[in-house]
């Protein structure tokens, strides 16, 4: 099942530069229809999109502040 993963990117778009917030929003969404790795995958995708807004280069790794 990848429904939550498909929906996850919107949580990153509404949380630019805030990957933890994006992951939390994605989790709230994903648990409605998924469990386990389905939830974790959605959280990862949302955090990745959110972090991409503030990364100085495509290869730069996001670090905790």
N, C-alpha and C positions, 0 to 999 in steps of 0.2 A: 504494500500500500504506500503510495507516494503523495496522496492528496495534501497532507500537511506540508510536505516539502515544496510542493507547487505553490502553496499559499504563503510560504515563509518569507519570501523576498520582500513582500509589502511591509513587513515589520522592520526590516532593515531600512527601507526607504523612509519610513516615518521616524526613524531613530538614527539619523546620520551622526557618526562619531560616537555612538553610545551602544557598543555591541552587547553589553550586559542587559541593557533595557530591551534591546531587540530580541535577545534570546528569551527573556522573561515573557515578553508579549507572545512570541512564537510558541512557548510552552503552554500558555493559557489556551491558545487556539488548538494546538496539536492534541492535547489530552482529551479533547471532545471526541476525537475519532481514532486515535492511535495510542499505542503503548510502547514502552521500551525504545528500541532503536528508531522507530518512526518519530518519536518525540525528540530524541537527541539529534537526529538528522535535521529536523526543522529548526531546532535551536542553533545548530552550527551554521546552517545556511543564512539565517537571519543575522547572526553575529558577523558573518563574513561580509555581507552586503553593507551593514552599518559601518564596519571598520574600513571598508574600501573608500568611503567618503573622505577620510582623513589621512590615508596612507600617502606619504610623499612620493612613493614610486610603486609600481606594481609588485616589486620584489621585497618591499619593506615589511617586516613582521610587526604585528601589533603587539605592544607590551602594556602591562598594567601601569596605571598612573597613580 
